[in-house]
């Protein structure tokens, strides 16, 4: 097996993969959900920095543009701005 992470020893990487494989599905989904919420929080902070005068509704729309793409966000949320 080749290493996926160049900064991690192969033994530790194998241990990590083993732990993930033994983890129940609900726990994996919870971890992914937490990571998704973290990414959304970082994206929202970035939007607020770039658009300090944006209303909460505008921030939400900018986030939708980032996550869905402008075309799909327009179909879901209507025309922006």
Secondary structure, DSSP 4 states (H G I P E B T S, - for coil): ---S-TTS-HHHHHHHHHHHHHS-HHHHHHHHHHHHHHHHHHHHHHHHHH-TT--HHHHHHHHHHHHH-HHHHHHHH-S--
